[in-house]
Amino acid sequence: MGAAGPAILFMLSFVASIIVGVFVLAFAARCVLVVVQETALGQDEIIWPNEPYTDWLGHAVLFLELLGIWIAPAALTARLMRESLLSDEGALRVLLLAGPGLWLFFPIGLMSSLSALSRWVPFRWTIFRCFLRIAPTSLRFYILTAPLLVLAVVPWYYALFGGRTVLLPLAAVVSAVALFIYARLLGRLACIIQRLPAPQRSPAKAKAAKPLPPRRKKKRKPSREVQDPWAVPEEEEQAHKTSKRFPWAEQPPAKPKSGYHIPSAEEIERYGFAEEKPEPSPQKPPRSRFAQSPEEYEPYEMKGTAEPTAPKPHEPQDELFAEQVRQRIAERTRVQPQLPAHPFLSGVYTFPLYSACFPNCLALALFFLIEGGLVYLMMEFGRELFHW
């Protein structure tokens, strides 16, 4: 019974950390994607799209895929090497094994995902070749981002695993700022790659490439004869043509289909069996409407008329869709500015303080702090319950 309280608190903190963690990951992924895409277009100021919260879950799943490609194998390797490498520091062992892989291949994976037809493509040789084409610039990017990531991870390690809870607010603020700067640097690298000229073929490859043979036209098969059941028989059609060309020629009388004799109209009149036509009744001339008296007028009534209804208010989904359309049009009509002379320095380290970025950076730091506090509580209850 004495362990029931810590177990309940552990489960509550565990569930809360997972729920809040999914939201924090989705918001962080949205911030990174927006900053990278806007910066890749050459824009200095960022336009934050107004998208529903459900779209953030797709960003979170994408980041989980890119992170899990390197974290899962590193965690498995750390489990196998727990006796030979840092036996008492499991978290540090995982960071040392997964950190270099994430640092090297996360930019390639993210650019591959954004440039492919599907967002779930983690690697493209085209992007890898672009990194090699601008090898000095890529090396400079990696040199600048390595201390940035170390600066973001070290406070979290000491705050959660070193017993220094006071560092939680500092770790949250530093990691949020570092994430925005990292996304800015990655966007500048993507902008440089996007403006690369198309690779030219060597003369040997151009000669070796054979032109495609001309396409042969397929012979059409003769169409099958189609019989029309409603067509006029040939004999009647020929007789009709003859009567048109030679109206004076004597035409043979039409033969009845049956064996009975059908009398003509003259024969019927001759024998007095013709129907008597009734005499036409005298019709009164129609009276004009304007000649009627006012008492004879009948008012017209409109049937089925609906009562005027108040206009329906615009639904929030329609307004959201219209705003997204306006944003897409603004993105297409924006003039692509020139790349700054120092793309990895100008507008990078002061980027989190921009008026459009500071509220999002502050919100991300607050979310990091809440998630860090929940994880710390979960670990404390876990130590008490499982004796970690």
MARVO-694601 format. One line per field, with one value per residue (C-alpha): residue number from 1; x, y, z. Coordinates in nm, 3 decimals, padded with zeros to 5 digits. Example, Ala and Ser with C-alpha at 12.3 -4.5 7.8 and 13.67 -1.06 7.14 Angstrom:
2
nr = 1	2
u = 01.230	01.367
v = -00.450	-00.106
w = 00.780	00.714
END
This chain:
388
nr = 1	2	3	4	5	6	7	8	9	10	11	12	13	14	15	16	17	18	19	20	21	22	23	24	25	26	27	28	29	30	31	32	33	34	35	36	37	38	39	40	41	42	43	44	45	46	47	48	49	50	51	52	53	54	55	56	57	58	59	60	61	62	63	64	65	66	67	68	69	70	71	72	73	74	75	76	77	78	79	80	81	82	83	84	85	86	87	88	89	90	91	92	93	94	95	96	97	98	99	100	101	102	103	104	105	106	107	108	109	110	111	112	113	114	115	116	117	118	119	120	121	122	123	124	125	126	127	128	129	130	131	132	133	134	135	136	137	138	139	140	141	142	143	144	145	146	147	148	149	150	151	152	153	154	155	156	157	158	159	160	161	162	163	164	165	166	167	168	169	170	171	172	173	174	175	176	177	178	179	180	181	182	183	184	185	186	187	188	189	190	191	192	193	194	195	196	197	198	199	200	201	202	203	204	205	206	207	208	209	210	211	212	213	214	215	216	217	218	219	220	221	222	223	224	225	226	227	228	229	230	231	232	233	234	235	236	237	238	239	240	241	242	243	244	245	246	247	248	249	250	251	252	253	254	255	256	257	258	259	260	261	262	263	264	265	266	267	268	269	270	271	272	273	274	275	276	277	278	279	280	281	282	283	284	285	286	287	288	289	290	291	292	293	294	295	296	297	298	299	300	301	302	303	304	305	306	307	308	309	310	311	312	313	314	315	316	317	318	319	320	321	322	323	324	325	326	327	328	329	330	331	332	333	334	335	336	337	338	339	340	341	342	343	344	345	346	347	348	349	350	351	352	353	354	355	356	357	358	359	360	361	362	363	364	365	366	367	368	369	370	371	372	373	374	375	376	377	378	379	380	381	382	383	384	385	386	387	388
u = 00.000	00.290	00.391	00.039	00.082	00.410	00.274	-00.037	00.169	00.414	00.136	-00.028	00.299	00.383	00.052	00.070	00.427	00.326	00.023	00.209	00.515	00.319	00.186	00.532	00.688	00.416	00.463	00.844	00.818	00.584	00.826	01.122	00.936	00.796	01.135	01.318	01.067	01.036	01.412	01.472	01.264	01.510	01.275	01.412	01.077	00.869	00.499	00.342	00.054	-00.277	-00.328	-00.544	-00.392	-00.461	-00.200	00.064	00.027	00.155	00.465	00.516	00.495	00.745	00.993	00.941	01.033	01.349	01.456	01.367	01.585	01.893	01.770	01.626	01.947	02.155	01.937	01.970	02.348	02.370	02.177	02.425	02.726	02.601	02.886	03.175	03.081	02.965	02.793	02.652	02.538	02.279	02.134	02.478	02.565	02.256	02.333	02.690	02.578	02.276	02.404	02.661	02.419	02.144	02.388	02.514	02.203	01.908	01.958	01.979	01.672	01.464	01.557	01.491	01.148	01.061	01.183	01.034	00.687	00.607	00.691	00.790	01.110	01.401	01.688	01.751	02.074	02.001	02.018	02.330	02.501	02.399	02.570	02.883	02.867	02.886	03.118	03.284	02.946	02.812	03.122	03.073	02.710	02.812	03.084	02.836	02.560	02.774	02.833	02.475	02.332	02.575	02.469	02.103	02.151	02.397	02.162	01.888	02.123	02.238	01.884	01.722	02.004	02.249	02.012	02.024	01.658	01.740	01.869	01.527	01.421	01.765	01.754	01.407	01.505	01.841	01.696	01.414	01.656	01.900	01.622	01.519	01.880	01.938	01.626	01.746	02.087	01.929	01.696	01.990	02.167	01.851	01.831	02.189	02.114	01.794	01.985	02.244	02.251	02.144	02.437	02.565	02.643	02.996	03.062	03.131	02.794	02.617	02.757	02.682	02.320	02.129	01.817	01.494	01.365	01.063	00.734	00.558	00.201	-00.026	-00.239	-00.602	-00.812	-01.109	-01.425	-01.685	-02.010	-02.296	-02.655	-02.913	-03.246	-03.432	-03.286	-03.517	-03.510	-03.318	-03.627	-03.827	-03.525	-03.469	-03.836	-03.824	-03.519	-03.687	-04.001	-03.790	-03.592	-03.887	-04.211	-04.407	-04.324	-04.608	-04.541	-04.671	-04.937	-04.816	-04.883	-05.041	-04.847	-05.149	-05.387	-05.686	-05.793	-05.767	-06.010	-05.891	-06.044	-06.232	-06.397	-06.506	-06.665	-06.828	-07.016	-07.108	-06.905	-06.693	-06.702	-06.898	-06.693	-06.865	-06.943	-06.706	-06.868	-06.860	-06.580	-06.610	-06.328	-06.101	-06.168	-05.876	-05.774	-05.777	-06.144	-06.251	-06.392	-06.183	-06.422	-06.336	-05.968	-05.830	-05.521	-05.222	-05.087	-04.729	-04.729	-04.433	-04.248	-04.005	-03.974	-03.657	-03.402	-03.110	-02.773	-02.582	-02.259	-01.940	-01.811	-01.461	-01.345	-01.441	-01.258	-00.955	-00.954	-00.986	-00.697	-00.481	-00.559	-00.460	-00.135	-00.055	-00.121	00.101	00.380	00.363	00.352	00.640	00.956	01.248	01.509	01.880	02.080	02.275	02.650	02.703	02.411	02.528	02.576	02.338	01.989	02.070	02.165	01.919	01.645	01.464	01.421	01.228	00.879	00.719	00.937	00.969	00.614	00.659	01.005	00.875	00.581	00.817	01.039	00.733	00.623	00.973	00.967	00.631	00.742	01.075	00.895	00.665	00.956	01.145	00.847	00.804	01.172	01.156	00.853	01.017	01.332	01.122	00.912	01.160	01.485	01.644
v = 00.000	00.233	00.219	00.296	00.674	00.697	00.454	00.668	00.985	00.818	00.709	01.053	01.229	00.971	01.017	01.396	01.406	01.202	01.420	01.747	01.604	01.531	01.887	02.035	01.822	01.927	02.296	02.271	02.086	02.353	02.629	02.454	02.380	02.732	02.895	02.662	02.702	03.080	03.128	02.897	03.140	03.415	03.599	03.785	03.826	03.517	03.490	03.241	03.052	03.023	02.647	02.421	02.235	01.901	01.981	02.004	01.633	01.558	01.767	01.578	01.240	01.357	01.465	01.142	00.951	01.154	01.136	00.771	00.664	00.745	00.736	00.382	00.215	00.422	00.314	-00.050	-00.017	00.157	-00.130	-00.381	-00.174	-00.097	-00.290	-00.160	00.207	00.432	00.160	00.406	00.675	00.527	00.860	01.001	00.684	00.718	01.086	01.010	00.740	00.915	01.275	01.253	01.072	01.328	01.615	01.483	01.338	01.530	01.827	01.591	01.399	01.712	01.863	01.529	01.516	01.872	01.835	01.492	01.418	01.251	01.386	01.038	01.014	01.034	01.036	01.147	01.115	01.446	01.635	01.445	01.540	01.904	01.895	01.766	02.031	02.306	02.117	02.430	02.586	02.259	02.221	02.572	02.492	02.183	02.374	02.644	02.405	02.163	02.397	02.521	02.173	02.101	02.425	02.320	01.964	02.013	02.216	01.955	01.673	01.840	01.953	01.610	01.365	01.575	01.673	02.046	02.137	02.508	02.477	02.384	02.744	02.812	02.489	02.570	02.921	02.819	02.521	02.731	03.000	02.739	02.564	02.886	02.968	02.615	02.634	02.972	02.831	02.528	02.755	02.962	02.643	02.532	02.872	02.831	02.479	02.596	02.857	02.615	02.583	02.256	02.014	01.993	01.665	01.587	01.568	01.193	01.128	01.358	01.163	00.831	00.926	00.796	00.973	00.788	00.619	00.781	00.640	00.431	00.503	00.213	00.101	00.137	-00.171	-00.137	-00.072	-00.342	-00.297	-00.183	-00.255	00.003	-00.164	00.163	00.218	00.239	-00.072	-00.040	-00.096	00.183	00.415	00.348	00.412	00.737	00.854	00.764	00.958	01.262	01.247	01.149	01.280	01.206	00.839	00.607	00.459	00.114	00.112	00.031	-00.325	-00.387	-00.602	-00.818	-00.994	-00.767	-00.481	-00.137	00.107	00.446	00.780	00.818	00.480	00.565	00.894	00.718	00.477	00.736	00.600	00.912	01.078	01.398	01.691	01.897	02.256	02.499	02.676	03.054	03.179	03.498	03.742	03.747	04.037	04.250	04.254	04.628	04.626	04.452	04.636	04.678	04.442	04.155	04.175	03.891	03.959	03.736	03.532	03.405	03.046	02.876	03.195	03.152	03.402	03.606	03.447	03.610	03.551	03.263	03.360	03.245	02.922	02.926	02.660	02.881	03.178	02.962	02.827	03.178	03.300	03.007	03.088	03.452	03.342	03.111	03.391	03.626	03.367	03.328	03.702	03.792	03.898	03.670	03.888	03.851	03.631	03.834	03.860	03.661	03.413	03.241	03.563	03.840	03.798	03.465	03.515	03.802	03.609	03.490	03.856	03.949	04.079	03.790	03.523	03.638	03.531	03.184	03.148	03.253	03.010	02.729	02.801	02.792	02.458	02.319	02.424	02.254	01.934	01.937	01.975	01.681	01.461	01.555	01.463	01.133	01.050	01.139	00.917	00.644	00.656	00.621	00.340	00.141	00.250	00.378
w = 00.000	00.062	-00.306	-00.433	-00.402	-00.597	-00.858	-00.917	-00.934	-01.168	-01.405	-01.401	-01.475	-01.741	-01.927	-01.893	-02.026	-02.332	-02.413	-02.362	-02.540	-02.857	-02.862	-02.795	-03.069	-03.314	-03.233	-03.256	-03.589	-03.723	-03.622	-03.785	-04.111	-04.145	-04.078	-04.319	-04.601	-04.570	-04.542	-04.839	-05.047	-04.958	-04.723	-04.423	-04.246	-04.177	-04.260	-04.021	-04.185	-04.009	-04.025	-03.807	-03.516	-03.681	-03.948	-03.677	-03.608	-03.958	-03.885	-03.559	-03.733	-03.995	-03.728	-03.537	-03.852	-03.914	-03.549	-03.505	-03.797	-03.587	-03.227	-03.244	-03.373	-03.130	-02.837	-02.941	-02.976	-02.638	-02.486	-02.629	-02.515	-02.164	-02.002	-02.214	-02.263	-01.977	-01.781	-01.524	-01.772	-02.004	-02.125	-02.203	-02.392	-02.613	-02.680	-02.780	-03.022	-03.174	-03.172	-03.455	-03.685	-03.628	-03.670	-04.006	-04.170	-04.026	-04.266	-04.564	-04.449	-04.394	-04.732	-04.902	-04.743	-04.842	-05.202	-05.277	-05.406	-05.075	-04.731	-04.613	-04.821	-04.570	-04.820	-05.180	-05.372	-05.546	-05.216	-05.112	-05.440	-05.385	-05.045	-05.216	-05.489	-05.226	-04.993	-04.838	-04.762	-04.621	-04.403	-04.272	-04.188	-03.990	-03.805	-03.698	-03.593	-03.387	-03.087	-03.121	-03.066	-02.783	-02.615	-02.640	-02.507	-02.219	-01.988	-02.033	-01.938	-01.617	-01.530	-01.570	-01.496	-01.296	-01.018	-01.098	-01.136	-01.131	-01.487	-01.629	-01.722	-01.870	-02.069	-02.205	-02.321	-02.467	-02.655	-02.806	-02.925	-03.057	-03.248	-03.423	-03.514	-03.641	-03.862	-03.993	-04.086	-04.251	-04.449	-04.573	-04.683	-04.863	-05.034	-05.163	-05.289	-05.456	-05.660	-05.790	-06.171	-06.323	-06.369	-06.727	-06.898	-07.002	-07.382	-07.362	-07.192	-07.436	-07.734	-07.572	-07.521	-07.823	-07.944	-07.907	-08.225	-08.389	-08.288	-08.548	-08.625	-08.566	-08.859	-08.793	-08.847	-09.085	-08.899	-08.894	-09.081	-08.864	-08.955	-08.870	-08.783	-08.851	-09.199	-09.505	-09.728	-10.053	-10.276	-10.113	-10.114	-10.486	-10.565	-10.366	-10.561	-10.895	-10.808	-10.727	-11.049	-11.281	-11.129	-11.450	-11.444	-11.346	-11.006	-10.921	-10.651	-10.304	-10.218	-09.880	-09.645	-09.564	-09.809	-09.735	-09.964	-09.809	-09.971	-10.070	-09.965	-10.300	-10.258	-09.907	-10.021	-10.315	-10.092	-09.831	-09.546	-09.501	-09.165	-09.147	-09.033	-08.763	-08.841	-08.672	-08.379	-08.385	-08.165	-07.972	-08.018	-07.712	-07.487	-07.396	-07.032	-07.033	-07.135	-06.819	-06.526	-06.210	-06.026	-06.265	-06.191	-05.981	-05.780	-05.851	-05.565	-05.554	-05.432	-05.272	-05.180	-04.895	-04.620	-04.626	-04.400	-04.229	-04.398	-04.242	-04.068	-04.231	-04.092	-03.942	-04.190	-04.487	-04.338	-04.268	-04.624	-04.770	-04.557	-04.667	-05.032	-04.977	-04.817	-05.109	-05.356	-05.154	-05.154	-05.532	-05.601	-05.370	-05.543	-05.464	-05.290	-05.326	-05.094	-04.833	-04.868	-04.547	-04.540	-04.220	-04.024	-04.130	-03.986	-03.818	-03.454	-03.407	-03.584	-03.264	-03.164	-03.481	-03.415	-03.607	-03.440	-03.080	-02.970	-03.119	-02.969	-02.628	-02.654	-02.750	-02.449	-02.220	-02.368	-02.324	-01.959	-01.895	-02.067	-01.880	-01.547	-01.621	-01.726	-01.410	-01.191	-01.375	-01.321	-00.952	-00.891	-01.098	-00.884	-00.574	-00.718	-00.928	-00.756	-01.074
END
